[in-house]
Every structure is written in structure tokens, then in C-alpha cells.
Amino acid sequence: MNSKKLMIVTTAYPYGKGESFLQPELEQIDKYFDEIELVPCWNPDGGKPRRNEHPVNLDYVARRWGRARAFRVLWAFAGALVTHQWFNEFSWIVRNKHRYENLKELVRSLYRAKLFESFLRNRTGRSQVDLIYFYWMVPELMGAIAFRQACQPGLKIVSRVHGGDLYLDQRRGAYIGLRDPTLRGVDDIFCISEHGKSYLEENYPFLTATVHTARLGVNDPGARNVQPSEDPLSIITCSFVVPEKRLHLLVDAIEYLLRVSPWRKIKWTHVGDGELYDELRASVAARLGTRAQVIFKGYLSYSQVLAMYRNEQFDVFVNVSGSEGIPVSLMEASAFGIPMIATNVGGNKEIVNVENGVLMAANPDIETLAATLLQFGDRPASIAFRQRARALWEEKYNAAINHDRFGKALIKILE
């Protein structure tokens, strides 16, 4: 059998804090390839990589962010104007709202596509790859498609899609640069949810044969979270602190509960940081004070999150996002048998239901969210929720099963 080489294009992994959920996937698909090369699009602060067994190629990072960045970007943009079909998208942009944002998006997509094409053309001294797997649907995909047309017709190109890289309504201008030619050029698209698959099939009927569902997953933690036995009601959230996560709704709900029931004891633990982190902490201090016990843990590594679930006790995991794919944080809670509350956005309804928690409306009012939190103060009744949460993880989100299946799908594309 010929040697098979896979290139995985990431946002930053193995650098930075994000994309930690790639690790359990790599553990499975590694079995099916002789070599896996990681190509991040960004190296935050020039930091050191996390522990990783695969070679990392930083040549694209150097092209995009290196000392000659301004020259390279201008060169790439000029080249893309000649080689890529962009006029129809430009015409649409100037006829619609959000022209400035969308023009920036088109320019960014064009130069990133051309930069990545140039990166692939100049991979001197490295073995030829058989398949390029983009973990997100990013502009660099179009560059890989252009490279294949010019240099390597047998190259296979696939992509996952999640949330922000999929749904147009999550973009202020309802536009993603070079979307149509990218979708037409990629070999196969793997959605992390049935909701995402349906969205693509409905909006791009020509994709029916090439779009699939390939769920993410988390490894078996080998333990269950212990249910609290006494006050306070213990709530856990885990997300970046950014606008779309809407953590202010939880502050509103806790404040409401304390106002109508001053004697009630509530503990809220949040894991994760982000652009609104300091603002959220200030809001909690001003509005909740010492009436609720609120613990901000900041960023935790994947192993630290697992240790927290093993060592601390929680009644319910809460997700109040305005948009999602399917959060890996829900999968982690499910694996530990923690009941879940989530808003009905994106693929959340595929993991949260009446058996393992509560699926709320996409935009719940504060009283409803508060009342929903209180349901999990009934601990005897919550035992069934905890059992079913774990059962759903075993059925749908076991990383060893899902990612092994995905590795086989990649090999099938090559064969």
C-alpha cells in the first residue's frame, strides 16, 4: 500500500488556547495515515506549541504574519484579482448593506487564498500530501483548490464546518468571502451536526452528494461528576467570554432568583476567558456582590477541565449562547453525567433534550431561565437526568467511536 500523508490546516493548533478538542480526534485518525502534518494559520504571540506528536509547518504563518507581511499581502491580493473569480461577489456587495464589512471580508478572503496557494507551491523539501483537511471552512481552502487545479490534480481536499464558518446569519453582513466557489471546489464537507448538514443542503442543493455529518466527541473521562448533596445550587458554565455566549443572561437570572428568594444559596463556576472577561467580573461584583458565590477560573487546559469535573460537584451545566454549532463543552458535561440547560440554537437540540436536561427557546426570558435553573435543585429527580446525560454521550459523542469513523471516511475518500 502506498504511503498516505495528511495535512491538517487549523486556526492555531497546536499553538494558543483554542481547538483543544482536536487532540482526541488526532489520536484516532493517526491510525490511518503514515504522516500527519499540522499547518496552523496563526501562532498567537509566537508561543510554544502544546504537547503534540506530529510535525508542525510554520511556513504559512511566516508568509501571512512575517516581517514582509505588508508586501506579501499586497502581492497576494493583486494576484488573486487576476486569478480568482470575484466580480459577481463584488457586485452583490455594492448593491447591499454592510458594504464596508463585506468588502473587507472579500479582500481578506482573496489575499488569504492566494497566500495559501503560494505556500503550497513552495513546499520545497517536503513530501507531497495526498489529502488536505481543513478543520474550519476558511479562505485558505480556495487557495488549496487553485493549487490542485494548477499543480496536483489528484489532491483531495475536505473541510469540517462548525458554526461561525457555516451560518451566514452569524455574520453581520450575511456574507462569507468566496463561499460559492469554495463549496463547489471542495471534495467533501463534514458538518459537526445534522442541523449544519441540513442548512447546507437547503441553501446549496448542488452539495447533496458531498456533505456529511461527522460528529465531534470527547474521550471517556473514566469517572462521573458527583451530584451535590447540600446547598448551594451549583451551576457550571464553560465558554469564551464573548458577546455571542450571552453570559449576562445568567447574571440576570441569578440576580432575579436572589431578589425573589433572598434566602436561596447559589454557586456559579465559570471556566474560560475572552474579550468581555473583565466586564463580566465587574458586572457580577456590582450586581450579585456576596449574595452568590461566583468563581471565575479563567482559562483551563483540557486536562484541567477534566480534573475539575472529577473533583468538584455540579448540579447543572448551562449554555445560553445566541449561536452554536454543537459545543464540545456540552459533550464534556454529558460524558461526566451532568444535566444540561441550553438554548435551542444551532445543533444544541441534538445533545440536550427533555431526558437529560432542558432545551429552552433561543431567546429565553429571565424568569424562564431562573425557573429552569431551580428545577435542578430537586436532586432526587435529577438523578435520572444525570444517567441519561451519560447515556447520550455513549451513544453519540464518544470520541473513540466518532473520530475513528471519521478517519475511515478520510481514507475512503483517498481510495
LINGIMO-V489578 format. One record per residue. N is the residue number from 1. PHI is phi in radians with two decimals (NA if undefined). Layout:
n=N phi=PHI
n=N phi=PHI
This chain:
n=1 phi=NA
n=2 phi=-1.17
n=3 phi=-1.13
n=4 phi=-2.03
n=5 phi=-2.05
n=6 phi=-2.00
n=7 phi=-1.89
n=8 phi=-1.97
n=9 phi=-1.75
n=10 phi=-2.07
n=11 phi=-1.20
n=12 phi=-2.53
n=13 phi=-0.90
n=14 phi=-1.59
n=15 phi=-1.69
n=16 phi=1.29
n=17 phi=-1.78
n=18 phi=-1.43
n=19 phi=1.01
n=20 phi=-1.11
n=21 phi=-1.27
n=22 phi=-1.26
n=23 phi=-1.05
n=24 phi=-1.12
n=25 phi=-1.20
n=26 phi=-1.06
n=27 phi=-1.06
n=28 phi=-1.58
n=29 phi=-1.27
n=30 phi=-1.02
n=31 phi=-1.16
n=32 phi=-1.81
n=33 phi=-2.26
n=34 phi=-1.34
n=35 phi=-2.61
n=36 phi=-2.18
n=37 phi=-1.93
n=38 phi=-1.66
n=39 phi=-2.20
n=40 phi=-1.34
n=41 phi=-1.61
n=42 phi=-2.79
n=43 phi=-2.15
n=44 phi=-0.94
n=45 phi=1.03
n=46 phi=1.10
n=47 phi=-1.25
n=48 phi=-1.44
n=49 phi=-1.28
n=50 phi=-1.23
n=51 phi=-0.96
n=52 phi=-2.78
n=53 phi=-1.68
n=54 phi=-1.89
n=55 phi=-1.11
n=56 phi=-2.01
n=57 phi=-1.82
n=58 phi=-1.75
n=59 phi=-1.10
n=60 phi=-1.22
n=61 phi=-1.00
n=62 phi=-1.12
n=63 phi=-1.18
n=64 phi=-1.43
n=65 phi=-2.14
n=66 phi=-1.26
n=67 phi=-1.07
n=68 phi=-1.62
n=69 phi=-0.92
n=70 phi=-1.03
n=71 phi=-1.11
n=72 phi=-1.10
n=73 phi=-1.11
n=74 phi=-1.11
n=75 phi=-1.07
n=76 phi=-1.14
n=77 phi=-1.11
n=78 phi=-1.08
n=79 phi=-1.14
n=80 phi=-1.15
n=81 phi=-1.07
n=82 phi=-1.48
n=83 phi=-1.72
n=84 phi=-1.81
n=85 phi=-1.51
n=86 phi=-2.20
n=87 phi=-1.15
n=88 phi=-1.10
n=89 phi=-1.19
n=90 phi=-1.07
n=91 phi=-1.08
n=92 phi=-1.13
n=93 phi=-1.06
n=94 phi=-1.25
n=95 phi=-1.62
n=96 phi=-2.17
n=97 phi=-1.26
n=98 phi=0.99
n=99 phi=-1.02
n=100 phi=-1.11
n=101 phi=-1.07
n=102 phi=-1.31
n=103 phi=-1.13
n=104 phi=-1.06
n=105 phi=-1.10
n=106 phi=-1.13
n=107 phi=-1.05
n=108 phi=-1.07
n=109 phi=-1.14
n=110 phi=-1.14
n=111 phi=-1.26
n=112 phi=-1.19
n=113 phi=-1.07
n=114 phi=-1.21
n=115 phi=-1.07
n=116 phi=-1.25
n=117 phi=-1.04
n=118 phi=-1.11
n=119 phi=-1.02
n=120 phi=-1.17
n=121 phi=-1.17
n=122 phi=-1.98
n=123 phi=-1.43
n=124 phi=-1.18
n=125 phi=1.40
n=126 phi=-2.06
n=127 phi=-1.21
n=128 phi=-1.19
n=129 phi=-1.57
n=130 phi=-1.68
n=131 phi=-2.55
n=132 phi=-1.91
n=133 phi=-1.99
n=134 phi=-1.60
n=135 phi=-1.24
n=136 phi=-2.26
n=137 phi=-1.47
n=138 phi=-2.00
n=139 phi=-1.01
n=140 phi=-1.02
n=141 phi=-0.96
n=142 phi=-1.13
n=143 phi=-1.15
n=144 phi=-1.14
n=145 phi=-1.11
n=146 phi=-1.14
n=147 phi=-1.09
n=148 phi=-1.05
n=149 phi=-1.07
n=150 phi=-1.57
n=151 phi=-2.21
n=152 phi=-2.52
n=153 phi=-1.01
n=154 phi=-1.48
n=155 phi=-1.13
n=156 phi=-1.77
n=157 phi=-2.34
n=158 phi=-2.31
n=159 phi=-2.57
n=160 phi=-1.50
n=161 phi=-2.33
n=162 phi=-2.06
n=163 phi=-2.43
n=164 phi=-1.12
n=165 phi=-1.60
n=166 phi=-2.09
n=167 phi=-1.50
n=168 phi=-1.13
n=169 phi=-1.26
n=170 phi=-1.54
n=171 phi=-1.77
n=172 phi=-0.99
n=173 phi=-1.68
n=174 phi=0.89
n=175 phi=-2.59
n=176 phi=-2.20
n=177 phi=-1.05
n=178 phi=1.01
n=179 phi=-1.06
n=180 phi=-1.12
n=181 phi=-1.13
n=182 phi=-1.16
n=183 phi=-1.11
n=184 phi=-1.34
n=185 phi=-1.65
n=186 phi=-1.32
n=187 phi=-1.28
n=188 phi=-2.53
n=189 phi=-2.14
n=190 phi=-2.02
n=191 phi=-1.56
n=192 phi=-1.47
n=193 phi=-2.55
n=194 phi=-1.12
n=195 phi=-1.04
n=196 phi=-1.13
n=197 phi=-1.07
n=198 phi=-1.11
n=199 phi=-1.07
n=200 phi=-1.17
n=201 phi=-1.14
n=202 phi=-1.28
n=203 phi=-1.61
n=204 phi=-2.39
n=205 phi=-1.01
n=206 phi=-1.19
n=207 phi=-1.56
n=208 phi=-0.84
n=209 phi=-1.44
n=210 phi=-2.04
n=211 phi=-1.86
n=212 phi=-2.39
n=213 phi=-1.75
n=214 phi=-2.37
n=215 phi=-1.17
n=216 phi=-1.35
n=217 phi=-3.00
n=218 phi=-2.25
n=219 phi=-1.21
n=220 phi=-1.11
n=221 phi=-1.27
n=222 phi=1.28
n=223 phi=-2.77
n=224 phi=-2.04
n=225 phi=-1.22
n=226 phi=-1.50
n=227 phi=-1.22
n=228 phi=-1.04
n=229 phi=-1.97
n=230 phi=-2.37
n=231 phi=-1.03
n=232 phi=-1.56
n=233 phi=-1.10
n=234 phi=-1.88
n=235 phi=-1.89
n=236 phi=-2.22
n=237 phi=-2.23
n=238 phi=-2.58
n=239 phi=-2.97
n=240 phi=-1.16
n=241 phi=-1.65
n=242 phi=-2.31
n=243 phi=-0.93
n=244 phi=-1.19
n=245 phi=-1.40
n=246 phi=0.90
n=247 phi=-1.14
n=248 phi=-1.09
n=249 phi=-1.12
n=250 phi=-1.24
n=251 phi=-1.05
n=252 phi=-1.03
n=253 phi=-1.19
n=254 phi=-1.15
n=255 phi=-1.06
n=256 phi=-1.10
n=257 phi=-1.06
n=258 phi=-1.23
n=259 phi=-1.29
n=260 phi=-1.46
n=261 phi=-2.40
n=262 phi=-1.03
n=263 phi=-1.43
n=264 phi=-1.22
n=265 phi=-1.89
n=266 phi=-2.32
n=267 phi=-2.15
n=268 phi=-2.17
n=269 phi=-1.95
n=270 phi=-2.07
n=271 phi=-1.98
n=272 phi=2.20
n=273 phi=-2.18
n=274 phi=2.68
n=275 phi=-1.09
n=276 phi=-1.80
n=277 phi=-1.04
n=278 phi=-1.14
n=279 phi=-1.11
n=280 phi=-1.12
n=281 phi=-1.09
n=282 phi=-1.16
n=283 phi=-1.11
n=284 phi=-1.11
n=285 phi=-1.10
n=286 phi=-1.32
n=287 phi=-1.74
n=288 phi=-1.84
n=289 phi=0.96
n=290 phi=-1.72
n=291 phi=-1.25
n=292 phi=-2.18
n=293 phi=-1.59
n=294 phi=-2.06
n=295 phi=-2.06
n=296 phi=-1.77
n=297 phi=-1.57
n=298 phi=1.20
n=299 phi=-1.22
n=300 phi=-2.20
n=301 phi=-1.21
n=302 phi=-0.99
n=303 phi=-1.15
n=304 phi=-1.20
n=305 phi=-1.11
n=306 phi=-1.09
n=307 phi=-1.10
n=308 phi=-1.09
n=309 phi=-1.16
n=310 phi=-1.31
n=311 phi=-1.78
n=312 phi=-2.03
n=313 phi=-1.95
n=314 phi=-2.37
n=315 phi=-1.50
n=316 phi=-2.76
n=317 phi=-1.69
n=318 phi=-2.16
n=319 phi=-2.26
n=320 phi=-2.04
n=321 phi=-1.11
n=322 phi=-1.56
n=323 phi=-2.71
n=324 phi=-2.72
n=325 phi=-1.63
n=326 phi=-2.40
n=327 phi=-1.14
n=328 phi=-1.09
n=329 phi=-1.06
n=330 phi=-1.19
n=331 phi=-1.10
n=332 phi=-1.11
n=333 phi=-1.08
n=334 phi=-1.09
n=335 phi=-1.07
n=336 phi=-1.55
n=337 phi=1.33
n=338 phi=-1.70
n=339 phi=-1.04
n=340 phi=-2.28
n=341 phi=-2.05
n=342 phi=-2.60
n=343 phi=-1.40
n=344 phi=-1.45
n=345 phi=-2.27
n=346 phi=0.92
n=347 phi=-1.68
n=348 phi=-0.97
n=349 phi=-1.19
n=350 phi=-1.44
n=351 phi=-2.13
n=352 phi=-1.99
n=353 phi=-2.63
n=354 phi=-1.20
n=355 phi=-1.50
n=356 phi=-2.02
n=357 phi=2.91
n=358 phi=-2.39
n=359 phi=-1.74
n=360 phi=-1.58
n=361 phi=-1.06
n=362 phi=-1.04
n=363 phi=-2.23
n=364 phi=-1.26
n=365 phi=-1.39
n=366 phi=-1.13
n=367 phi=-1.09
n=368 phi=-1.14
n=369 phi=-1.09
n=370 phi=-1.08
n=371 phi=-1.12
n=372 phi=-1.16
n=373 phi=-1.01
n=374 phi=-1.15
n=375 phi=-0.97
n=376 phi=-1.54
n=377 phi=-1.36
n=378 phi=-1.47
n=379 phi=-1.22
n=380 phi=-1.02
n=381 phi=-1.22
n=382 phi=-1.36
n=383 phi=-1.02
n=384 phi=-1.14
n=385 phi=-1.01
n=386 phi=-1.15
n=387 phi=-1.13
n=388 phi=-1.30
n=389 phi=-1.08
n=390 phi=-1.13
n=391 phi=-1.10
n=392 phi=-1.15
n=393 phi=-1.03
n=394 phi=-1.06
n=395 phi=-1.37
n=396 phi=-2.12
n=397 phi=-2.23
n=398 phi=-1.36
n=399 phi=-1.04
n=400 phi=-1.05
n=401 phi=-1.43
n=402 phi=-1.13
n=403 phi=-1.33
n=404 phi=-1.12
n=405 phi=-1.07
n=406 phi=-1.18
n=407 phi=-1.03
n=408 phi=-1.12
n=409 phi=-1.14
n=410 phi=-1.13
n=411 phi=-1.13
n=412 phi=-1.09
n=413 phi=-1.09
n=414 phi=-1.23
n=415 phi=-1.49
